[in-house]
């Protein structure tokens, strides 16, 4: 099948390699999704009222804090994974030598401090959550990454947590934990579940792509433990589950018709992912890209339905 856009996974990767090492290590695309997830979380709780008063400004500051925390986590991940990345991702900034370890440590530490300070500007609750999340990020990269499937679940929780982080913005600015009730909002729970399962699925796809280096360094990811056929079967189950459950917010929880319409690109991408699960490296890279775009479109769909309830 031809690619109408004229782009391939290889051409996109080559374009990324032209970026300076300090930008590549931050994963700008992923950071933009974390920031967007925070904004969507705010819209899911407050709807169109988010643009009134200072709600949008405070949510944006929270989004910046979350993005910088994620950037710090990306750097920590690459510092721990230098040896493995020499096999799996030799083009990354640290193993390729385009960024020094010392510079990466300084950049990561600076971003962590800025993230904590920015979170404190929003509320004490946001600061506490940011600190807990960073500790979980460090623990994941230090020890838990090698635990089969647990590492995938933690990453899914952290990525989906950006939505909850934005939802913590309270219209009264009361702080002191008053924002925590927003986490039980149905819209937030649905969005969290959607982002969580898609992220876990994408992490499994990435683990399959990295299976060579993980085996070499005795890292027991799920694909290393259960093999390629079992991992692909699990991914199919997860993607099929998201496809089957996606209409439920409209059918059960009263989401708008706009949600159902804007959901169509998400479902098309997920069907395409199922078609790409052949096990080949190029297909897996493309499937991972489709999963990322499916989450982006899904967040847009959820956010749009909360703004325009038609």
GIPE-V824752 format. One record per residue. N is the residue number from 1. RES is the residue in three letters. PHI is phi in whole degrees, 0 to 359 (* if undefined). Layout:
# GIPE-V824752
N_RES_PHI / N_RES_PHI
This chain:
# GIPE-V824752
1_UNK_* / 2_UNK_284 / 3_UNK_261 / 4_UNK_297 / 5_UNK_279 / 6_UNK_78 / 7_UNK_254 / 8_UNK_232 / 9_UNK_302 / 10_UNK_294 / 11_UNK_292 / 12_UNK_295 / 13_UNK_298 / 14_UNK_295 / 15_UNK_293 / 16_UNK_297 / 17_UNK_295 / 18_UNK_283 / 19_UNK_283 / 20_UNK_300 / 21_UNK_302 / 22_UNK_290 / 23_UNK_277 / 24_UNK_298 / 25_UNK_291 / 26_UNK_280 / 27_UNK_59 / 28_UNK_305 / 29_UNK_297 / 30_UNK_296 / 31_UNK_295 / 32_UNK_295 / 33_UNK_288 / 34_UNK_296 / 35_UNK_299 / 36_UNK_298 / 37_UNK_301 / 38_UNK_297 / 39_UNK_298 / 40_UNK_299 / 41_UNK_302 / 42_UNK_295 / 43_UNK_294 / 44_UNK_297 / 45_UNK_272 / 46_UNK_255 / 47_UNK_61 / 48_UNK_294 / 49_UNK_293 / 50_UNK_299 / 51_UNK_275 / 52_UNK_264 / 53_UNK_61 / 54_UNK_254 / 55_UNK_301 / 56_UNK_293 / 57_UNK_296 / 58_UNK_294 / 59_UNK_293 / 60_UNK_294 / 61_UNK_296 / 62_UNK_298 / 63_UNK_297 / 64_UNK_296 / 65_UNK_299 / 66_UNK_295 / 67_UNK_295 / 68_UNK_292 / 69_UNK_295 / 70_UNK_295 / 71_UNK_298 / 72_UNK_299 / 73_UNK_297 / 74_UNK_297 / 75_UNK_292 / 76_UNK_302 / 77_UNK_302 / 78_UNK_289 / 79_UNK_294 / 80_UNK_287 / 81_UNK_257 / 82_UNK_304 / 83_UNK_295 / 84_UNK_294 / 85_UNK_293 / 86_UNK_296 / 87_UNK_260 / 88_UNK_279 / 89_UNK_225 / 90_UNK_296 / 91_UNK_274 / 92_UNK_292 / 93_UNK_301 / 94_UNK_286 / 95_UNK_294 / 96_UNK_279 / 97_UNK_83 / 98_UNK_281 / 99_UNK_217 / 100_UNK_280 / 101_UNK_298 / 102_UNK_298 / 103_UNK_296 / 104_UNK_297 / 105_UNK_295 / 106_UNK_296 / 107_UNK_297 / 108_UNK_296 / 109_UNK_296 / 110_UNK_296 / 111_UNK_295 / 112_UNK_296 / 113_UNK_296 / 114_UNK_295 / 115_UNK_297 / 116_UNK_296 / 117_UNK_296 / 118_UNK_294 / 119_UNK_297 / 120_UNK_294 / 121_UNK_297 / 122_UNK_281 / 123_UNK_188 / 124_UNK_301 / 125_UNK_298 / 126_UNK_295 / 127_UNK_295 / 128_UNK_297 / 129_UNK_297 / 130_UNK_299 / 131_UNK_296 / 132_UNK_297 / 133_UNK_296 / 134_UNK_294 / 135_UNK_298 / 136_UNK_293 / 137_UNK_300 / 138_UNK_295 / 139_UNK_297 / 140_UNK_299 / 141_UNK_290 / 142_UNK_280 / 143_UNK_230 / 144_UNK_281 / 145_UNK_299 / 146_UNK_274 / 147_UNK_278 / 148_UNK_307 / 149_UNK_72 / 150_UNK_299 / 151_UNK_300 / 152_UNK_297 / 153_UNK_296 / 154_UNK_295 / 155_UNK_299 / 156_UNK_299 / 157_UNK_296 / 158_UNK_293 / 159_UNK_293 / 160_UNK_295 / 161_UNK_297 / 162_UNK_298 / 163_UNK_294 / 164_UNK_296 / 165_UNK_296 / 166_UNK_290 / 167_UNK_291 / 168_UNK_291 / 169_UNK_295 / 170_UNK_256 / 171_UNK_294 / 172_UNK_271 / 173_UNK_56 / 174_UNK_288 / 175_UNK_68 / 176_UNK_63 / 177_UNK_96 / 178_UNK_297 / 179_UNK_284 / 180_UNK_298 / 181_UNK_296 / 182_UNK_294 / 183_UNK_292 / 184_UNK_269 / 185_UNK_300 / 186_UNK_303 / 187_UNK_301 / 188_UNK_293 / 189_UNK_296 / 190_UNK_296 / 191_UNK_296 / 192_UNK_300 / 193_UNK_298 / 194_UNK_299 / 195_UNK_293 / 196_UNK_298 / 197_UNK_290 / 198_UNK_291 / 199_UNK_292 / 200_UNK_302 / 201_UNK_297 / 202_UNK_295 / 203_UNK_296 / 204_UNK_295 / 205_UNK_299 / 206_UNK_295 / 207_UNK_295 / 208_UNK_296 / 209_UNK_296 / 210_UNK_262 / 211_UNK_298 / 212_UNK_297 / 213_UNK_293 / 214_UNK_296 / 215_UNK_294 / 216_UNK_298 / 217_UNK_255 / 218_UNK_58 / 219_UNK_265 / 220_UNK_270 / 221_UNK_288 / 222_UNK_299 / 223_UNK_300 / 224_UNK_294 / 225_UNK_285 / 226_UNK_255 / 227_UNK_88 / 228_UNK_294 / 229_UNK_301 / 230_UNK_294 / 231_UNK_294 / 232_UNK_296 / 233_UNK_296 / 234_UNK_296 / 235_UNK_298 / 236_UNK_299 / 237_UNK_296 / 238_UNK_295 / 239_UNK_295 / 240_UNK_297 / 241_UNK_296 / 242_UNK_297 / 243_UNK_300 / 244_UNK_291 / 245_UNK_272 / 246_UNK_304 / 247_UNK_287 / 248_UNK_300 / 249_UNK_303 / 250_UNK_283 / 251_UNK_283 / 252_UNK_246 / 253_UNK_260 / 254_UNK_76 / 255_UNK_296 / 256_UNK_287 / 257_UNK_297 / 258_UNK_299 / 259_UNK_300 / 260_UNK_295 / 261_UNK_291 / 262_UNK_286 / 263_UNK_282 / 264_UNK_303 / 265_UNK_299 / 266_UNK_297 / 267_UNK_294 / 268_UNK_296 / 269_UNK_294 / 270_UNK_291 / 271_UNK_297 / 272_UNK_296 / 273_UNK_300 / 274_UNK_301 / 275_UNK_286 / 276_UNK_268 / 277_UNK_279 / 278_UNK_264 / 279_UNK_102 / 280_UNK_287 / 281_UNK_298 / 282_UNK_295 / 283_UNK_293 / 284_UNK_292 / 285_UNK_299 / 286_UNK_293 / 287_UNK_297 / 288_UNK_297 / 289_UNK_296 / 290_UNK_297 / 291_UNK_294 / 292_UNK_296 / 293_UNK_291 / 294_UNK_299 / 295_UNK_293 / 296_UNK_298 / 297_UNK_294 / 298_UNK_295 / 299_UNK_295 / 300_UNK_299 / 301_UNK_298 / 302_UNK_293 / 303_UNK_294 / 304_UNK_297 / 305_UNK_291 / 306_UNK_278 / 307_UNK_273 / 308_UNK_242 / 309_UNK_283 / 310_UNK_244
